[in-house]
């Protein structure tokens, strides 16, 4: 793989992930979700208590974005604790930057009541070193989500609602 593809800088309250060039990014991020061509993905650190039910988080984030063309995610996880992983399989490589928080972990299909505890959300940015068709990008997104869920299930976090499979606010950008 060599050097990481994603260049990461921390300037609170933002974690910036710069791609080597504008790329087609697929995500369900609250800012710039769907298909977007960009060279920048941002995490905005927030406190869960700031995002009370009924708060327009998407509108607020849009107003906060230092680059409106970027993809933007929210996390109450300490953005200084971001992590990176890389993998190569059959000549294709991926670089992943993640913020990992579990205070709002849930079991799929079972909602837990809102609470103001911080350190929630699993947010991933994955970049590949090979060009992907739209169909291949959708498949890669599925694989990234499966890997995230498998890792969480390996952590064996049990909740009142069942075994944790994610959080209610996870985002993945690929």
PEVEN-V362921 format. One record per residue. N is the residue number from 0. RES is the residue in three letters. PSI is psi in whole degrees, -180 to 180 (none if undefined). OMEGA is omega in degrees with one decimal (* if undefined). D_FIRST is the distance of its C-alpha to the first C-alpha in whole Angstrom. Layout:
n = (N	N)
res = (RES	RES)
psi = (PSI	PSI)
omega = (OMEGA	OMEGA)
d_first = (D_FIRST	D_FIRST)
This chain:
n = (0	1	2	3	4	5	6	7	8	9	10	11	12	13	14	15	16	17	18	19	20	21	22	23	24	25	26	27	28	29	30	31	32	33	34	35	36	37	38	39	40	41	42	43	44	45	46	47	48	49	50	51	52	53	54	55	56	57	58	59	60	61	62	63	64	65	66	67	68	69	70	71	72	73	74	75	76	77	78	79	80	81	82	83	84	85	86	87	88	89	90	91	92	93	94	95	96	97	98	99	100	101	102	103	104	105	106	107	108	109	110	111	112	113	114	115	116	117	118	119	120	121	122	123	124	125	126	127	128	129	130	131	132	133	134	135	136	137	138	139	140	141	142	143	144	145	146	147	148	149	150	151	152	153	154	155	156	157	158	159	160	161	162	163	164	165	166	167	168	169	170	171	172	173)
res = (UNK	UNK	UNK	UNK	UNK	UNK	UNK	UNK	UNK	UNK	UNK	UNK	UNK	UNK	UNK	UNK	UNK	UNK	UNK	UNK	UNK	UNK	UNK	UNK	UNK	UNK	UNK	UNK	UNK	UNK	UNK	UNK	UNK	UNK	UNK	UNK	UNK	UNK	UNK	UNK	UNK	UNK	UNK	UNK	UNK	UNK	UNK	UNK	UNK	UNK	UNK	UNK	UNK	UNK	UNK	UNK	UNK	UNK	UNK	UNK	UNK	UNK	UNK	UNK	UNK	UNK	UNK	UNK	UNK	UNK	UNK	UNK	UNK	UNK	UNK	UNK	UNK	UNK	UNK	UNK	UNK	UNK	UNK	UNK	UNK	UNK	UNK	UNK	UNK	UNK	UNK	UNK	UNK	UNK	UNK	UNK	UNK	UNK	UNK	UNK	UNK	UNK	UNK	UNK	UNK	UNK	UNK	UNK	UNK	UNK	UNK	UNK	UNK	UNK	UNK	UNK	UNK	UNK	UNK	UNK	UNK	UNK	UNK	UNK	UNK	UNK	UNK	UNK	UNK	UNK	UNK	UNK	UNK	UNK	UNK	UNK	UNK	UNK	UNK	UNK	UNK	UNK	UNK	UNK	UNK	UNK	UNK	UNK	UNK	UNK	UNK	UNK	UNK	UNK	UNK	UNK	UNK	UNK	UNK	UNK	UNK	UNK	UNK	UNK	UNK	UNK	UNK	UNK	UNK	UNK	UNK	UNK	UNK	UNK)
psi = (-47	-145	149	144	-34	125	121	133	146	123	88	135	21	141	121	131	106	130	160	-19	164	132	157	117	134	129	170	35	152	-18	123	23	165	-145	130	138	121	161	11	131	133	142	133	119	132	174	139	-38	-20	-20	58	156	136	-13	135	79	-38	-45	-42	-46	-41	-40	-24	-21	123	-20	102	-15	-5	164	135	132	157	146	145	3	145	111	-16	-12	19	159	166	145	150	150	151	136	127	44	-4	138	154	143	127	130	134	147	133	110	146	13	-23	34	146	163	136	134	2	110	142	155	149	143	159	10	145	179	38	164	135	109	130	143	124	131	139	160	12	146	138	139	169	-43	-45	-34	-39	-43	-43	-38	-44	-43	-43	-43	-41	-44	-41	-46	-42	-42	-41	-41	-35	-29	-18	48	114	135	170	-27	-1	-169	131	135	-6	-165	167	-4	17	149	147	134	132	none)
omega = (-178.2	-177.8	177.5	177.3	-175.3	176.7	-174.3	173.2	-179.1	175.4	-172.5	11.6	-174.4	165.4	-176.9	177.3	-178.4	176.6	-176.5	179.0	173.4	-178.8	173.6	-178.2	175.1	179.6	167.6	178.8	179.7	173.7	177.8	179.4	-175.4	176.0	178.0	173.5	-177.7	174.1	-173.3	172.7	-176.3	168.7	174.7	177.9	178.5	171.9	179.1	-177.9	177.3	-173.9	-176.9	177.3	-179.5	179.1	179.9	-177.4	-179.4	178.5	178.5	-178.9	178.3	178.8	-179.1	-171.6	176.7	176.3	-176.0	177.9	-179.2	167.4	-176.6	178.0	176.4	172.9	171.5	174.6	174.9	-175.6	175.4	-179.4	179.0	-179.4	-179.5	173.4	178.0	178.3	175.4	177.7	174.9	175.5	176.7	-179.0	178.1	176.4	-176.6	172.3	-174.2	162.8	-171.4	176.7	-173.3	-177.0	177.5	177.6	179.9	170.1	-176.2	179.1	-178.9	179.3	172.2	179.3	176.4	173.2	-174.2	-179.5	179.9	179.6	179.3	170.9	172.7	-180.0	-178.9	165.4	179.2	174.6	178.1	177.9	176.2	176.8	-178.8	170.4	177.1	-179.9	179.0	178.5	175.4	177.6	178.6	176.7	178.5	179.7	178.8	179.5	176.8	-179.4	177.7	-179.1	178.6	178.9	178.5	178.7	175.3	177.1	173.5	178.6	-179.3	-179.6	175.4	-177.6	-179.1	-179.4	-177.1	177.0	-179.1	173.2	-179.5	-175.6	-179.9	171.8	173.6	173.3	-178.4	*)
d_first = (0	4	7	8	9	12	15	17	21	24	27	29	30	27	23	22	18	18	15	15	17	20	19	21	21	22	24	27	27	31	30	28	28	28	26	25	24	22	20	21	21	24	25	28	30	33	36	37	40	40	39	42	43	44	42	40	37	35	38	38	34	35	37	35	31	31	29	31	28	25	25	26	26	29	28	31	28	28	25	25	23	20	17	13	11	8	8	7	10	12	9	9	6	8	9	12	15	18	22	23	27	30	33	34	32	34	34	34	37	39	39	40	42	41	41	40	38	35	31	30	28	24	22	19	17	14	12	10	9	12	15	17	21	23	24	20	19	22	21	18	20	22	19	18	22	22	19	21	24	23	22	25	27	26	27	31	32	36	38	41	40	38	34	32	29	28	30	33	31	27	25	22	20	17)
